[in-house]
Amino acid sequence: MYSTNDYVVYGSTGVCKVVEISQASFGGKKSREYYVLSPVFGNQVDIFIPTDKQETALRPVLSKDEVMRLIDAMPGMESAWIADDSFRKATFSEIIQSGDQERIIRLIKMIFNRTIVLEKSGRKLGNTDTEVLKQAEKILNQEFAIALDLQPEQVSPLIKEQI
């Protein structure tokens, strides 16, 4: 159970702050208890998550120690490129939706390494892969920024240094 002022990760929305826990009724249904979440970065529309369903949608923000362990492990993480476009797109989508930070780091590393290979041959990364990279970095940067008390834009250089 989360408390008011806790930071949580809500799917691909990213880091949110629990601003309230309240009873509400939507669409004439029976009143339920909800976490009222406010995204920390970006869209400021409140999100209502039933407290009895939160285990599937929410997770606590990683601690500073957990983030530092992930950063330290980055150089050794495997990240082979997926050549099949359809399979890669489906895999990337599943990774983003999972919210699993280690898998997201592997995805970022995979795309980052692919970018280097393509640049050496005078080519660029495709638009779809570029958009996935932006989305993955946004998710990772937000959580790492909260854990490390940084701004999200300060996280990417730290990560790229480790990759």
Rosetta constraint file for C-alpha pairs under 8 A:
AtomPair CA 1 CA 51 HARMONIC 7.59 0.50
AtomPair CA 2 CA 6 HARMONIC 6.47 0.50
AtomPair CA 2 CA 18 HARMONIC 7.65 0.50
AtomPair CA 3 CA 18 HARMONIC 6.83 0.50
AtomPair CA 3 CA 21 HARMONIC 7.61 0.50
AtomPair CA 4 CA 17 HARMONIC 7.83 0.50
AtomPair CA 4 CA 18 HARMONIC 5.04 0.50
AtomPair CA 4 CA 19 HARMONIC 5.40 0.50
AtomPair CA 4 CA 20 HARMONIC 5.50 0.50
AtomPair CA 4 CA 21 HARMONIC 6.80 0.50
AtomPair CA 5 CA 17 HARMONIC 5.82 0.50
AtomPair CA 5 CA 18 HARMONIC 5.14 0.50
AtomPair CA 5 CA 19 HARMONIC 5.78 0.50
AtomPair CA 5 CA 20 HARMONIC 7.95 0.50
AtomPair CA 6 CA 17 HARMONIC 5.75 0.50
AtomPair CA 6 CA 18 HARMONIC 5.43 0.50
AtomPair CA 7 CA 15 HARMONIC 6.66 0.50
AtomPair CA 7 CA 16 HARMONIC 5.72 0.50
AtomPair CA 7 CA 17 HARMONIC 4.56 0.50
AtomPair CA 7 CA 18 HARMONIC 6.36 0.50
AtomPair CA 7 CA 60 HARMONIC 6.50 0.50
AtomPair CA 7 CA 61 HARMONIC 6.01 0.50
AtomPair CA 8 CA 15 HARMONIC 5.66 0.50
AtomPair CA 8 CA 16 HARMONIC 5.40 0.50
AtomPair CA 8 CA 17 HARMONIC 6.25 0.50
AtomPair CA 8 CA 18 HARMONIC 7.35 0.50
AtomPair CA 8 CA 58 HARMONIC 6.32 0.50
AtomPair CA 8 CA 59 HARMONIC 5.57 0.50
AtomPair CA 8 CA 60 HARMONIC 4.47 0.50
AtomPair CA 8 CA 61 HARMONIC 5.08 0.50
AtomPair CA 9 CA 13 HARMONIC 7.55 0.50
AtomPair CA 9 CA 14 HARMONIC 5.23 0.50
AtomPair CA 9 CA 15 HARMONIC 4.49 0.50
AtomPair CA 9 CA 16 HARMONIC 6.02 0.50
AtomPair CA 9 CA 58 HARMONIC 5.66 0.50
AtomPair CA 9 CA 59 HARMONIC 5.39 0.50
AtomPair CA 9 CA 60 HARMONIC 6.09 0.50
AtomPair CA 9 CA 61 HARMONIC 5.87 0.50
AtomPair CA 9 CA 143 HARMONIC 7.53 0.50
AtomPair CA 10 CA 14 HARMONIC 5.46 0.50
AtomPair CA 10 CA 15 HARMONIC 6.40 0.50
AtomPair CA 10 CA 16 HARMONIC 6.74 0.50
AtomPair CA 10 CA 57 HARMONIC 5.90 0.50
AtomPair CA 10 CA 58 HARMONIC 4.91 0.50
AtomPair CA 10 CA 59 HARMONIC 6.94 0.50
AtomPair CA 11 CA 57 HARMONIC 6.21 0.50
AtomPair CA 11 CA 58 HARMONIC 6.88 0.50
AtomPair CA 11 CA 97 HARMONIC 6.22 0.50
AtomPair CA 11 CA 98 HARMONIC 7.14 0.50
AtomPair CA 11 CA 99 HARMONIC 5.85 0.50
AtomPair CA 12 CA 96 HARMONIC 6.59 0.50
AtomPair CA 12 CA 97 HARMONIC 5.90 0.50
AtomPair CA 12 CA 99 HARMONIC 6.63 0.50
AtomPair CA 12 CA 139 HARMONIC 6.73 0.50
AtomPair CA 13 CA 39 HARMONIC 7.40 0.50
AtomPair CA 13 CA 139 HARMONIC 7.69 0.50
AtomPair CA 14 CA 39 HARMONIC 7.11 0.50
AtomPair CA 14 CA 138 HARMONIC 7.92 0.50
AtomPair CA 14 CA 139 HARMONIC 5.44 0.50
AtomPair CA 14 CA 142 HARMONIC 6.73 0.50
AtomPair CA 14 CA 143 HARMONIC 7.27 0.50
AtomPair CA 15 CA 39 HARMONIC 5.96 0.50
AtomPair CA 15 CA 40 HARMONIC 5.86 0.50
AtomPair CA 15 CA 41 HARMONIC 7.29 0.50
AtomPair CA 15 CA 61 HARMONIC 7.40 0.50
AtomPair CA 15 CA 139 HARMONIC 7.81 0.50
AtomPair CA 15 CA 142 HARMONIC 6.21 0.50
AtomPair CA 15 CA 143 HARMONIC 6.02 0.50
AtomPair CA 16 CA 37 HARMONIC 5.71 0.50
AtomPair CA 16 CA 38 HARMONIC 5.19 0.50
AtomPair CA 16 CA 39 HARMONIC 4.06 0.50
AtomPair CA 16 CA 40 HARMONIC 5.09 0.50
AtomPair CA 16 CA 41 HARMONIC 7.95 0.50
AtomPair CA 17 CA 37 HARMONIC 5.49 0.50
AtomPair CA 17 CA 38 HARMONIC 5.32 0.50
AtomPair CA 17 CA 39 HARMONIC 6.35 0.50
AtomPair CA 17 CA 40 HARMONIC 6.34 0.50
AtomPair CA 18 CA 35 HARMONIC 6.40 0.50
AtomPair CA 18 CA 36 HARMONIC 5.82 0.50
AtomPair CA 18 CA 37 HARMONIC 4.67 0.50
AtomPair CA 18 CA 38 HARMONIC 6.59 0.50
AtomPair CA 19 CA 35 HARMONIC 7.73 0.50
AtomPair CA 19 CA 36 HARMONIC 5.74 0.50
AtomPair CA 19 CA 37 HARMONIC 5.80 0.50
AtomPair CA 19 CA 38 HARMONIC 6.53 0.50
AtomPair CA 20 CA 35 HARMONIC 6.10 0.50
AtomPair CA 20 CA 36 HARMONIC 5.06 0.50
AtomPair CA 20 CA 37 HARMONIC 7.32 0.50
AtomPair CA 21 CA 33 HARMONIC 6.92 0.50
AtomPair CA 21 CA 34 HARMONIC 5.62 0.50
AtomPair CA 21 CA 35 HARMONIC 4.65 0.50
AtomPair CA 21 CA 36 HARMONIC 5.93 0.50
AtomPair CA 22 CA 33 HARMONIC 5.47 0.50
AtomPair CA 22 CA 34 HARMONIC 5.42 0.50
AtomPair CA 22 CA 35 HARMONIC 6.70 0.50
AtomPair CA 22 CA 36 HARMONIC 7.37 0.50
AtomPair CA 23 CA 31 HARMONIC 6.15 0.50
AtomPair CA 23 CA 32 HARMONIC 5.33 0.50
AtomPair CA 23 CA 33 HARMONIC 4.35 0.50
AtomPair CA 23 CA 34 HARMONIC 6.06 0.50
AtomPair CA 24 CA 31 HARMONIC 5.15 0.50
AtomPair CA 24 CA 32 HARMONIC 5.62 0.50
AtomPair CA 24 CA 33 HARMONIC 6.42 0.50
AtomPair CA 24 CA 34 HARMONIC 6.90 0.50
AtomPair CA 25 CA 29 HARMONIC 5.76 0.50
AtomPair CA 25 CA 30 HARMONIC 5.89 0.50
AtomPair CA 25 CA 31 HARMONIC 4.30 0.50
AtomPair CA 25 CA 32 HARMONIC 6.37 0.50
AtomPair CA 26 CA 30 HARMONIC 7.89 0.50
AtomPair CA 26 CA 31 HARMONIC 7.62 0.50
AtomPair CA 32 CA 50 HARMONIC 6.85 0.50
AtomPair CA 33 CA 50 HARMONIC 5.89 0.50
AtomPair CA 33 CA 51 HARMONIC 5.86 0.50
AtomPair CA 33 CA 52 HARMONIC 7.84 0.50
AtomPair CA 34 CA 48 HARMONIC 5.82 0.50
AtomPair CA 34 CA 49 HARMONIC 5.24 0.50
AtomPair CA 34 CA 50 HARMONIC 4.27 0.50
AtomPair CA 34 CA 51 HARMONIC 5.14 0.50
AtomPair CA 35 CA 47 HARMONIC 7.92 0.50
AtomPair CA 35 CA 48 HARMONIC 5.68 0.50
AtomPair CA 35 CA 49 HARMONIC 5.18 0.50
AtomPair CA 35 CA 50 HARMONIC 6.22 0.50
AtomPair CA 35 CA 51 HARMONIC 5.96 0.50
AtomPair CA 36 CA 46 HARMONIC 6.30 0.50
AtomPair CA 36 CA 47 HARMONIC 5.64 0.50
AtomPair CA 36 CA 48 HARMONIC 4.79 0.50
AtomPair CA 36 CA 49 HARMONIC 6.65 0.50
AtomPair CA 37 CA 46 HARMONIC 5.49 0.50
AtomPair CA 37 CA 47 HARMONIC 4.93 0.50
AtomPair CA 37 CA 48 HARMONIC 6.31 0.50
AtomPair CA 37 CA 49 HARMONIC 7.67 0.50
AtomPair CA 38 CA 44 HARMONIC 6.09 0.50
AtomPair CA 38 CA 45 HARMONIC 6.51 0.50
AtomPair CA 38 CA 46 HARMONIC 4.88 0.50
AtomPair CA 38 CA 47 HARMONIC 6.40 0.50
AtomPair CA 39 CA 43 HARMONIC 6.35 0.50
AtomPair CA 39 CA 44 HARMONIC 5.84 0.50
AtomPair CA 39 CA 45 HARMONIC 7.34 0.50
AtomPair CA 39 CA 46 HARMONIC 7.36 0.50
AtomPair CA 40 CA 44 HARMONIC 7.64 0.50
AtomPair CA 41 CA 142 HARMONIC 7.36 0.50
AtomPair CA 49 CA 53 HARMONIC 7.22 0.50
AtomPair CA 49 CA 54 HARMONIC 6.52 0.50
AtomPair CA 49 CA 57 HARMONIC 7.99 0.50
AtomPair CA 50 CA 54 HARMONIC 6.27 0.50
AtomPair CA 53 CA 57 HARMONIC 7.19 0.50
AtomPair CA 54 CA 58 HARMONIC 5.38 0.50
AtomPair CA 55 CA 59 HARMONIC 7.04 0.50
AtomPair CA 61 CA 143 HARMONIC 6.31 0.50
AtomPair CA 61 CA 146 HARMONIC 7.80 0.50
AtomPair CA 61 CA 147 HARMONIC 7.13 0.50
AtomPair CA 62 CA 66 HARMONIC 5.86 0.50
AtomPair CA 62 CA 67 HARMONIC 6.30 0.50
AtomPair CA 62 CA 143 HARMONIC 7.12 0.50
AtomPair CA 62 CA 144 HARMONIC 7.68 0.50
AtomPair CA 62 CA 147 HARMONIC 6.41 0.50
AtomPair CA 63 CA 67 HARMONIC 6.24 0.50
AtomPair CA 63 CA 147 HARMONIC 5.58 0.50
AtomPair CA 64 CA 68 HARMONIC 6.13 0.50
AtomPair CA 64 CA 144 HARMONIC 7.96 0.50
AtomPair CA 64 CA 147 HARMONIC 4.87 0.50
AtomPair CA 64 CA 148 HARMONIC 5.68 0.50
AtomPair CA 65 CA 69 HARMONIC 6.17 0.50
AtomPair CA 66 CA 70 HARMONIC 6.33 0.50
AtomPair CA 67 CA 71 HARMONIC 6.18 0.50
AtomPair CA 67 CA 144 HARMONIC 6.46 0.50
AtomPair CA 67 CA 147 HARMONIC 7.08 0.50
AtomPair CA 67 CA 148 HARMONIC 7.83 0.50
AtomPair CA 68 CA 72 HARMONIC 6.05 0.50
AtomPair CA 69 CA 73 HARMONIC 6.14 0.50
AtomPair CA 70 CA 74 HARMONIC 6.28 0.50
AtomPair CA 70 CA 102 HARMONIC 6.95 0.50
AtomPair CA 71 CA 159 HARMONIC 6.85 0.50
AtomPair CA 71 CA 162 HARMONIC 6.85 0.50
AtomPair CA 72 CA 162 HARMONIC 7.42 0.50
AtomPair CA 73 CA 77 HARMONIC 6.58 0.50
AtomPair CA 74 CA 105 HARMONIC 7.46 0.50
AtomPair CA 74 CA 106 HARMONIC 7.99 0.50
AtomPair CA 74 CA 162 HARMONIC 6.16 0.50
AtomPair CA 74 CA 163 HARMONIC 6.05 0.50
AtomPair CA 75 CA 162 HARMONIC 6.01 0.50
AtomPair CA 75 CA 163 HARMONIC 5.42 0.50
AtomPair CA 77 CA 106 HARMONIC 6.53 0.50
AtomPair CA 78 CA 106 HARMONIC 6.87 0.50
AtomPair CA 79 CA 106 HARMONIC 5.50 0.50
AtomPair CA 79 CA 107 HARMONIC 6.97 0.50
AtomPair CA 79 CA 109 HARMONIC 6.31 0.50
AtomPair CA 79 CA 110 HARMONIC 4.81 0.50
AtomPair CA 80 CA 110 HARMONIC 6.20 0.50
AtomPair CA 81 CA 110 HARMONIC 5.86 0.50
AtomPair CA 81 CA 111 HARMONIC 7.55 0.50
AtomPair CA 81 CA 114 HARMONIC 6.97 0.50
AtomPair CA 82 CA 87 HARMONIC 7.40 0.50
AtomPair CA 82 CA 88 HARMONIC 5.45 0.50
AtomPair CA 83 CA 88 HARMONIC 7.03 0.50
AtomPair CA 84 CA 88 HARMONIC 5.92 0.50
AtomPair CA 85 CA 89 HARMONIC 6.07 0.50
AtomPair CA 86 CA 90 HARMONIC 6.25 0.50
AtomPair CA 87 CA 91 HARMONIC 5.98 0.50
AtomPair CA 88 CA 92 HARMONIC 5.95 0.50
AtomPair CA 89 CA 93 HARMONIC 6.14 0.50
AtomPair CA 90 CA 94 HARMONIC 6.21 0.50
AtomPair CA 91 CA 95 HARMONIC 6.18 0.50
AtomPair CA 92 CA 96 HARMONIC 6.19 0.50
AtomPair CA 92 CA 107 HARMONIC 7.23 0.50
AtomPair CA 92 CA 132 HARMONIC 7.17 0.50
AtomPair CA 93 CA 97 HARMONIC 6.19 0.50
AtomPair CA 94 CA 98 HARMONIC 6.06 0.50
AtomPair CA 95 CA 99 HARMONIC 6.80 0.50
AtomPair CA 95 CA 100 HARMONIC 7.05 0.50
AtomPair CA 95 CA 103 HARMONIC 6.35 0.50
AtomPair CA 95 CA 104 HARMONIC 6.33 0.50
AtomPair CA 95 CA 107 HARMONIC 7.78 0.50
AtomPair CA 96 CA 100 HARMONIC 7.75 0.50
AtomPair CA 96 CA 104 HARMONIC 6.66 0.50
AtomPair CA 96 CA 135 HARMONIC 7.82 0.50
AtomPair CA 96 CA 136 HARMONIC 6.47 0.50
AtomPair CA 99 CA 104 HARMONIC 7.30 0.50
AtomPair CA 99 CA 139 HARMONIC 7.96 0.50
AtomPair CA 100 CA 104 HARMONIC 6.19 0.50
AtomPair CA 101 CA 105 HARMONIC 6.06 0.50
AtomPair CA 101 CA 140 HARMONIC 6.71 0.50
AtomPair CA 102 CA 106 HARMONIC 6.31 0.50
AtomPair CA 103 CA 107 HARMONIC 6.19 0.50
AtomPair CA 104 CA 108 HARMONIC 6.18 0.50
AtomPair CA 104 CA 136 HARMONIC 6.18 0.50
AtomPair CA 104 CA 140 HARMONIC 7.25 0.50
AtomPair CA 105 CA 109 HARMONIC 6.06 0.50
AtomPair CA 105 CA 140 HARMONIC 7.64 0.50
AtomPair CA 106 CA 110 HARMONIC 5.98 0.50
AtomPair CA 107 CA 111 HARMONIC 6.25 0.50
AtomPair CA 107 CA 133 HARMONIC 7.83 0.50
AtomPair CA 107 CA 136 HARMONIC 7.68 0.50
AtomPair CA 108 CA 112 HARMONIC 5.91 0.50
AtomPair CA 108 CA 133 HARMONIC 6.09 0.50
AtomPair CA 108 CA 136 HARMONIC 6.71 0.50
AtomPair CA 108 CA 137 HARMONIC 7.11 0.50
AtomPair CA 109 CA 113 HARMONIC 5.98 0.50
AtomPair CA 109 CA 163 HARMONIC 6.50 0.50
AtomPair CA 110 CA 114 HARMONIC 6.17 0.50
AtomPair CA 111 CA 115 HARMONIC 6.10 0.50
AtomPair CA 111 CA 129 HARMONIC 7.21 0.50
AtomPair CA 111 CA 133 HARMONIC 6.80 0.50
AtomPair CA 112 CA 116 HARMONIC 6.55 0.50
AtomPair CA 113 CA 117 HARMONIC 6.46 0.50
AtomPair CA 114 CA 118 HARMONIC 6.15 0.50
AtomPair CA 114 CA 125 HARMONIC 7.61 0.50
AtomPair CA 115 CA 119 HARMONIC 6.04 0.50
AtomPair CA 115 CA 124 HARMONIC 6.82 0.50
AtomPair CA 115 CA 125 HARMONIC 5.82 0.50
AtomPair CA 116 CA 120 HARMONIC 6.34 0.50
AtomPair CA 117 CA 121 HARMONIC 6.86 0.50
AtomPair CA 118 CA 122 HARMONIC 6.32 0.50
AtomPair CA 118 CA 123 HARMONIC 4.92 0.50
AtomPair CA 118 CA 124 HARMONIC 5.76 0.50
AtomPair CA 118 CA 125 HARMONIC 6.82 0.50
AtomPair CA 119 CA 123 HARMONIC 5.26 0.50
AtomPair CA 119 CA 124 HARMONIC 6.11 0.50
AtomPair CA 125 CA 129 HARMONIC 6.57 0.50
AtomPair CA 125 CA 130 HARMONIC 6.36 0.50
AtomPair CA 126 CA 130 HARMONIC 6.16 0.50
AtomPair CA 127 CA 131 HARMONIC 6.14 0.50
AtomPair CA 128 CA 132 HARMONIC 6.29 0.50
AtomPair CA 129 CA 133 HARMONIC 6.14 0.50
AtomPair CA 130 CA 134 HARMONIC 6.35 0.50
AtomPair CA 131 CA 135 HARMONIC 6.24 0.50
AtomPair CA 132 CA 136 HARMONIC 6.04 0.50
AtomPair CA 133 CA 137 HARMONIC 6.01 0.50
AtomPair CA 134 CA 138 HARMONIC 6.10 0.50
AtomPair CA 135 CA 139 HARMONIC 6.37 0.50
AtomPair CA 136 CA 140 HARMONIC 6.17 0.50
AtomPair CA 137 CA 141 HARMONIC 5.63 0.50
AtomPair CA 137 CA 156 HARMONIC 7.32 0.50
AtomPair CA 138 CA 142 HARMONIC 6.05 0.50
AtomPair CA 138 CA 152 HARMONIC 7.72 0.50
AtomPair CA 139 CA 143 HARMONIC 6.61 0.50
AtomPair CA 140 CA 144 HARMONIC 6.07 0.50
AtomPair CA 141 CA 145 HARMONIC 5.76 0.50
AtomPair CA 141 CA 152 HARMONIC 4.92 0.50
AtomPair CA 141 CA 153 HARMONIC 7.20 0.50
AtomPair CA 141 CA 155 HARMONIC 5.48 0.50
AtomPair CA 141 CA 156 HARMONIC 6.73 0.50
AtomPair CA 142 CA 146 HARMONIC 6.41 0.50
AtomPair CA 142 CA 151 HARMONIC 7.92 0.50
AtomPair CA 142 CA 152 HARMONIC 5.30 0.50
AtomPair CA 143 CA 147 HARMONIC 6.29 0.50
AtomPair CA 144 CA 148 HARMONIC 5.86 0.50
AtomPair CA 144 CA 150 HARMONIC 7.82 0.50
AtomPair CA 144 CA 152 HARMONIC 7.52 0.50
AtomPair CA 144 CA 155 HARMONIC 6.86 0.50
AtomPair CA 145 CA 149 HARMONIC 5.49 0.50
AtomPair CA 145 CA 150 HARMONIC 4.52 0.50
AtomPair CA 145 CA 151 HARMONIC 5.39 0.50
AtomPair CA 145 CA 152 HARMONIC 5.11 0.50
AtomPair CA 145 CA 154 HARMONIC 7.65 0.50
AtomPair CA 145 CA 155 HARMONIC 6.44 0.50
AtomPair CA 146 CA 150 HARMONIC 6.54 0.50
AtomPair CA 146 CA 151 HARMONIC 7.81 0.50
AtomPair CA 150 CA 154 HARMONIC 6.37 0.50
AtomPair CA 150 CA 155 HARMONIC 7.31 0.50
AtomPair CA 151 CA 155 HARMONIC 7.18 0.50
AtomPair CA 152 CA 156 HARMONIC 7.69 0.50
AtomPair CA 154 CA 158 HARMONIC 7.06 0.50
AtomPair CA 155 CA 159 HARMONIC 6.31 0.50
AtomPair CA 156 CA 160 HARMONIC 6.01 0.50
AtomPair CA 157 CA 161 HARMONIC 6.06 0.50
AtomPair CA 158 CA 162 HARMONIC 6.75 0.50
AtomPair CA 159 CA 163 HARMONIC 6.33 0.50
